[in-house]
Amino acid sequence: MESPVPTSPSSVATSSTPLSFKTPTPSPAPTLPVSTPSPAPLQYPEPPDEFVQDNITYLNREKTTKKAARLGSSHVWKYGLRYIRDSDKKEVYYCHECAAGKHKQELFIINGTSGVRNHLEQKHQIDPQSGIKKRSRTRKSVLEQQRSAAATNTFFWKDSIEKFKELLVRWIVYCHIAFFQFENQYFRELLFFLNPALLSHLPKAAKTIRSWVMDAFRSKKQRLREDLRQARSRISISFDLWTSPNPYAVLGVIAMWIDTAGKRQTTVLGIRRVYGEHTGENIGSVILELLREYDVSGDQIGYFMLDNASSNDTAVEFILKELCPWMMSRARITTIVNNFTVAMNSKSQAASCCLDDRQIEHEYKRPTLVAPLDRKSSAHLILAVHPCMR
């Protein structure tokens, strides 16, 4: 007998035979390959056939040679070309990014691509591995802004450059600054922060700073030579010899005159080291050489203001014999003016002694005699010296 067919849901639930219902799985939709958009081709200004930078001419290699240059597979050639430096015919790298941003070309000599890769990464944020330009940051540090401004704003008045060099050299000389300090990174960043336009005018090597100092010295020496030649008065000379802590014998020479404007001028002609004994002839030869460097002739010599030392008298005698051979010996002596402070010191020593009036007068004219005296003659000595002070 056949089993009855269930006619109600309850009968289905109590049925011992389990029933399974399968939900149909939808077939997957066909997927299309997603294509990554290729970067747009780089657009740069047309490179020039030739250009001049720092007074050196550079020629486009593609324009100067019939055979095309093999650029290789490196990504650096997407951002630059080969140029030939006309001075030595070496190949350098011309950067399209620098040209587009109107920056100064760095022009690396092509011996490889490592230097160019570093340049593209540091200056233009181009990844050295993939060659893809990175997205620039929205905010830059103050120093980066200054450097960026310096790269785009290299305009500077020529007079301002010369004034900057003059002030820089004066600071170096007066403050005894070492030349290598200008190679210090932090000092350079300080100047760039103050004025970004100094970036292209501040030397990178200490040798260049040294040449600036020497050029300034020669220029001022020539100017001083012209001032001495145009002096309205005779030129008086003062010199003194002393020993430095080293110990070196150092001779300082000073010139005094009236310039074309009628103003009194005093300047140091030189500080020279004296070798050998401190004799008058040895001192005079050093001074004579210095006067000849400044083209000071015998007709321009006025007086010599010196300490009361016999070696100084001998030095003046030696100098005037060479510069003024027509001058008599007695006339040469009259050109010497003794230092008043030294003479006053000698008179003070004599004030502790006792001389008669004639001896005091003689001692006043030539302070070479010191003898035991009493104090009564001190008043006579003061009366003799006082007119000089007035």
C-alpha positions as CSV (number, residue, x, y, z in Angstrom):
1,M,0.0,0.0,0.0
2,E,1.4,3.4,-1.0
3,S,2.1,6.0,1.7
4,P,-0.2,8.9,1.8
5,V,0.9,12.2,0.4
6,P,1.0,14.9,3.1
7,T,-1.6,17.6,2.7
8,S,-0.6,20.1,5.4
9,P,2.6,21.8,6.8
10,S,2.3,19.9,10.0
11,S,2.5,16.7,8.2
12,V,5.6,17.9,6.4
13,A,7.3,18.8,9.7
14,T,6.6,15.4,11.2
15,S,7.9,13.6,8.2
16,S,11.0,11.5,8.9
17,T,12.5,12.1,5.5
18,P,14.6,15.4,5.6
19,L,14.1,17.7,2.7
20,S,17.0,19.9,1.5
21,F,16.6,23.2,-0.5
22,K,19.6,24.6,-2.4
23,T,19.8,28.3,-3.2
24,P,21.2,28.8,-6.7
25,T,24.6,30.5,-6.6
26,P,24.8,33.4,-9.1
27,S,27.6,33.1,-11.7
28,P,30.3,35.7,-11.2
29,A,30.2,38.7,-13.4
30,P,33.1,39.0,-15.9
31,T,35.9,41.2,-14.6
32,L,37.8,43.6,-16.9
33,P,41.5,44.4,-16.4
34,V,42.1,47.7,-14.6
35,S,44.7,49.7,-16.5
36,T,47.0,52.1,-14.6
37,P,47.0,55.5,-16.4
38,S,50.5,56.2,-17.7
39,P,52.0,59.5,-16.7
40,A,51.7,62.3,-19.1
41,P,54.7,62.9,-21.2
42,L,57.0,65.6,-19.7
43,Q,56.8,69.0,-21.4
44,Y,59.8,71.2,-21.1
45,P,60.9,74.4,-22.9
46,E,62.9,73.9,-26.0
47,P,66.6,73.7,-24.9
48,P,68.9,76.3,-26.5
49,D,71.5,75.5,-29.0
50,E,74.0,77.2,-26.7
51,F,74.0,79.4,-23.6
52,V,76.5,81.3,-21.4
53,Q,76.8,80.9,-17.6
54,D,79.6,82.4,-15.5
55,N,81.3,83.6,-18.6
56,I,81.6,80.0,-20.0
57,T,79.8,78.9,-23.2
58,Y,77.9,75.6,-23.3
59,L,76.8,73.9,-26.6
60,N,74.0,71.4,-27.1
61,R,75.7,68.1,-28.0
62,E,72.8,67.1,-30.3
63,K,73.2,70.3,-32.3
64,T,77.0,70.2,-32.6
65,T,77.5,66.5,-33.6
66,K,75.9,64.6,-36.4
67,K,75.9,61.3,-34.5
68,A,73.2,61.2,-31.8
69,A,74.4,60.8,-28.3
70,R,73.5,57.5,-26.6
71,L,71.7,58.5,-23.5
72,G,71.2,55.1,-22.0
73,S,68.3,53.6,-20.0
74,S,68.6,55.8,-16.9
75,H,65.7,57.9,-16.0
76,V,67.9,61.0,-15.6
77,W,67.9,61.5,-19.4
78,K,64.1,62.1,-19.2
79,Y,65.0,65.2,-17.2
80,G,68.1,66.5,-19.0
81,L,70.5,66.5,-21.9
82,R,74.2,66.4,-22.6
83,Y,75.9,69.8,-23.3
84,I,79.6,70.4,-24.1
85,R,81.6,72.9,-22.2
86,D,83.4,75.0,-24.7
87,S,86.4,75.8,-22.5
88,D,87.6,72.1,-22.1
89,K,85.2,70.2,-24.3
90,K,83.8,68.1,-21.4
91,E,80.2,66.9,-21.4
92,V,77.9,68.3,-18.6
93,Y,74.4,67.6,-17.6
94,Y,71.7,70.2,-18.6
95,C,68.7,69.9,-16.3
96,H,65.2,70.5,-17.8
97,E,63.7,71.0,-14.3
98,C,66.1,73.8,-13.6
99,A,65.4,75.4,-16.9
100,A,61.6,75.1,-16.3
101,G,61.9,76.6,-12.9
102,K,64.3,79.3,-14.1
103,H,67.0,78.0,-11.6
104,K,70.7,78.3,-12.2
105,Q,72.1,75.2,-13.9
106,E,74.6,73.2,-11.8
107,L,76.1,71.5,-14.9
108,F,77.6,68.3,-13.5
109,I,80.4,66.7,-15.5
110,I,79.1,63.4,-16.8
111,N,81.2,60.7,-15.2
112,G,78.2,58.7,-14.1
113,T,74.6,59.4,-12.9
114,S,75.0,59.4,-9.1
115,G,75.5,63.1,-8.9
116,V,72.6,63.8,-11.3
117,R,70.4,61.5,-9.3
118,N,71.2,63.3,-6.1
119,H,70.5,66.6,-7.7
120,L,67.1,65.5,-9.1
121,E,66.1,64.1,-5.7
122,Q,67.2,67.0,-3.5
123,K,66.3,69.9,-5.8
124,H,63.3,68.5,-7.7
125,Q,61.9,65.6,-5.5
126,I,62.4,63.0,-8.2
127,D,62.7,59.4,-6.8
128,P,66.2,58.1,-7.6
129,Q,64.9,54.5,-8.1
130,S,61.7,55.0,-10.1
131,G,62.4,58.3,-11.6
132,I,58.9,59.6,-10.7
133,K,58.5,63.0,-9.3
134,K,57.2,63.0,-5.8
135,R,54.3,65.2,-4.7
136,S,55.6,68.4,-3.1
137,R,54.7,69.0,0.5
138,T,52.0,71.6,1.2
139,R,54.2,73.4,3.8
140,K,57.9,74.1,3.7
141,S,60.2,75.0,6.4
142,V,61.5,78.6,6.7
143,L,65.0,77.5,5.5
144,E,63.6,75.7,2.5
145,Q,61.5,78.8,1.6
146,Q,64.6,80.9,1.8
147,R,66.6,78.6,-0.3
148,S,63.8,78.4,-2.9
149,A,63.6,82.2,-3.0
150,A,67.4,82.4,-3.4
151,A,67.3,80.1,-6.3
152,T,64.7,82.1,-8.1
153,N,65.8,85.6,-7.0
154,T,69.5,85.9,-8.0
155,F,69.2,89.5,-9.1
156,F,71.5,91.8,-7.1
157,W,72.8,95.3,-7.9
158,K,76.5,95.3,-8.8
159,D,77.1,98.2,-6.3
160,S,75.5,96.2,-3.6
161,I,77.8,93.2,-4.3
162,E,80.9,95.4,-4.1
163,K,79.7,96.9,-0.9
164,F,79.0,93.5,0.5
165,K,82.5,92.4,-0.4
166,E,84.0,95.5,1.2
167,L,82.1,95.0,4.5
168,L,82.9,91.3,4.6
169,V,86.6,91.9,4.1
170,R,86.7,94.6,6.7
171,W,85.0,92.3,9.2
172,I,87.5,89.5,8.4
173,V,90.6,91.7,8.8
174,Y,89.6,93.7,11.9
175,C,88.2,90.6,13.8
176,H,90.9,88.2,12.7
177,I,88.3,85.7,11.2
178,A,89.7,82.5,9.8
179,F,89.0,82.0,6.1
180,F,87.7,78.4,6.5
181,Q,84.8,79.7,8.6
182,F,83.0,80.7,5.4
183,E,82.9,77.0,4.5
184,N,80.8,76.3,7.6
185,Q,77.3,75.2,6.8
186,Y,75.6,77.0,9.7
187,F,77.2,80.3,8.9
188,R,76.1,80.1,5.3
189,E,72.6,79.2,6.3
190,L,72.5,82.2,8.6
191,L,73.4,84.5,5.7
192,F,70.9,82.8,3.4
193,F,68.2,83.4,6.0
194,L,69.1,87.1,6.2
195,N,69.3,87.6,2.5
196,P,68.6,84.7,0.0
197,A,70.1,86.7,-2.9
198,L,73.6,86.2,-1.3
199,L,73.4,82.5,-2.3
200,S,75.1,83.1,-5.7
201,H,77.6,85.7,-4.5
202,L,79.1,84.1,-1.3
203,P,82.2,82.1,-2.2
204,K,82.2,78.4,-1.2
205,A,86.0,78.1,-0.9
206,A,88.3,79.7,1.6
207,K,90.8,80.5,-1.1
208,T,88.3,82.8,-2.8
209,I,87.9,84.7,0.5
210,R,91.7,85.0,0.8
211,S,91.9,86.4,-2.8
212,W,89.2,89.0,-1.9
213,V,91.3,90.1,1.1
214,M,94.5,90.4,-0.9
215,D,92.7,92.3,-3.7
216,A,91.3,94.7,-1.2
217,F,94.8,95.2,0.4
218,R,96.4,96.0,-3.0
219,S,93.6,98.3,-3.9
220,K,93.8,100.3,-0.7
221,K,97.6,100.4,-0.9
222,Q,97.4,101.9,-4.4
223,R,94.8,104.4,-3.1
224,L,97.1,105.4,-0.3
225,R,100.0,105.7,-2.7
226,E,98.0,108.2,-4.7
227,D,97.0,110.2,-1.6
228,L,100.6,110.5,-0.6
229,R,101.6,111.7,-4.0
230,Q,98.9,114.4,-4.0
231,A,99.6,115.6,-0.5
232,R,99.6,119.4,-0.1
233,S,102.2,119.3,2.7
234,R,105.4,117.4,3.3
235,I,105.0,114.0,4.8
236,S,106.2,113.5,8.4
237,I,107.3,110.1,9.6
238,S,107.2,108.5,13.0
239,F,108.5,105.0,13.8
240,D,109.1,102.9,16.8
241,L,110.6,99.5,17.5
242,W,109.3,97.1,20.1
243,T,109.5,93.4,20.9
244,S,106.4,91.3,20.7
245,P,105.6,88.5,23.2
246,N,106.8,85.9,20.6
247,P,109.5,87.6,20.9
248,Y,109.9,89.3,17.4
249,A,111.4,92.7,16.8
250,V,108.6,94.7,15.1
251,L,108.9,98.1,13.6
252,G,105.8,100.3,13.1
253,V,105.9,103.2,10.7
254,I,103.3,106.0,10.6
255,A,102.9,108.9,8.0
256,M,101.3,112.3,8.7
257,W,100.3,114.8,6.1
258,I,97.7,117.3,4.8
259,D,95.5,116.0,2.0
260,T,94.0,117.8,-1.0
261,A,91.0,118.8,1.1
262,G,93.1,120.5,3.7
263,K,92.5,117.8,6.3
264,R,95.1,116.2,8.5
265,Q,95.7,112.6,7.8
266,T,97.5,109.9,9.8
267,T,97.9,106.3,8.6
268,V,100.1,103.3,9.2
269,L,102.4,102.7,6.3
270,G,103.5,99.3,7.6
271,I,104.4,97.0,10.4
272,R,107.6,95.1,9.5
273,R,109.7,92.6,11.3
274,V,113.3,93.6,11.9
275,Y,115.9,90.8,11.6
276,G,119.3,91.1,13.2
277,E,120.7,93.7,15.6
278,H,118.7,96.9,16.4
279,T,121.2,99.2,14.9
280,G,120.3,102.5,13.2
281,E,121.4,101.2,9.7
282,N,119.3,98.1,10.1
283,I,116.2,100.1,11.2
284,G,116.8,102.7,8.5
285,S,117.0,100.1,5.7
286,V,113.6,98.7,6.7
287,I,112.0,102.2,6.7
288,L,113.7,103.1,3.4
289,E,112.3,100.1,1.7
290,L,108.8,100.9,3.0
291,L,109.0,104.5,1.8
292,R,110.0,103.4,-1.7
293,E,107.0,101.0,-1.8
294,Y,104.8,104.1,-1.5
295,D,106.9,106.2,-3.9
296,V,107.7,108.8,-1.2
297,S,110.6,110.9,-2.5
298,G,113.1,113.0,-0.7
299,D,111.3,116.2,-1.7
300,Q,108.2,115.0,0.2
301,I,109.9,114.2,3.5
302,G,109.1,116.6,6.3
303,Y,110.1,115.7,9.9
304,F,110.8,112.6,11.9
305,M,109.1,112.4,15.3
306,L,111.0,109.8,17.3
307,D,112.1,108.7,20.8
308,N,115.4,109.9,22.2
309,A,117.5,107.0,21.1
310,S,120.8,107.2,19.3
311,S,119.8,104.3,17.0
312,N,116.8,106.4,15.8
313,D,119.2,109.3,15.0
314,T,121.4,107.0,13.0
315,A,118.4,105.6,11.2
316,V,117.3,109.0,10.1
317,E,120.8,109.8,9.0
318,F,120.8,106.6,6.9
319,I,117.4,107.4,5.3
320,L,118.1,111.0,4.4
321,K,121.5,110.1,2.9
322,E,119.6,107.9,0.4
323,L,116.6,110.0,-0.3
324,C,118.2,113.5,0.1
325,P,121.9,113.2,-0.9
326,W,122.1,117.0,-1.3
327,M,121.2,117.6,2.4
328,M,124.1,118.5,4.7
329,S,124.7,116.6,8.0
330,R,123.6,119.5,10.2
331,A,120.4,119.9,8.1
332,R,119.6,116.2,8.5
333,I,119.7,116.5,12.3
334,T,117.2,119.4,12.3
335,T,114.5,117.1,10.7
336,I,114.3,115.1,14.0
337,V,111.6,116.1,16.5
338,N,111.9,114.4,19.8
339,N,108.8,112.9,21.4
340,F,107.6,115.4,24.0
341,T,106.4,112.6,26.4
342,V,109.8,111.0,26.4
343,A,111.5,114.4,26.9
344,M,109.1,115.1,29.8
345,N,110.0,111.8,31.4
346,S,113.7,112.7,31.2
347,K,113.0,116.1,32.8
348,S,111.0,114.4,35.6
349,Q,114.1,112.3,36.3
350,A,116.2,115.4,36.4
351,A,113.7,117.0,38.8
352,S,114.8,114.7,41.5
353,C,118.4,116.1,41.1
354,C,120.0,119.5,41.5
355,L,121.7,121.3,38.7
356,D,122.5,125.0,38.2
357,D,120.5,127.0,35.6
358,R,123.1,126.4,32.8
359,Q,123.0,122.7,33.4
360,I,119.2,122.6,33.5
361,E,119.1,124.5,30.2
362,H,121.6,122.1,28.7
363,E,119.7,119.1,30.0
364,Y,116.4,120.5,28.6
365,K,117.9,120.9,25.1
366,R,119.4,117.4,25.1
367,P,118.4,115.1,28.0
368,T,121.5,113.0,28.3
369,L,122.9,114.1,31.7
370,V,121.5,112.7,35.0
371,A,123.5,113.6,38.1
372,P,122.8,113.8,41.9
373,L,121.1,117.0,42.7
374,D,119.1,118.6,45.5
375,R,115.4,119.5,45.1
376,K,115.8,123.2,45.0
377,S,116.5,123.3,41.3
378,S,113.2,121.5,40.4
379,A,111.3,124.7,40.2
380,H,113.8,126.1,37.6
381,L,113.3,122.9,35.6
382,I,109.5,123.2,35.7
383,L,109.8,126.8,34.5
384,A,112.0,125.6,31.6
385,V,109.6,122.8,30.5
386,H,106.4,124.7,31.0
387,P,106.7,127.0,27.9
388,C,106.9,123.8,25.8
389,M,103.6,122.5,27.2
390,R,101.9,125.8,26.3
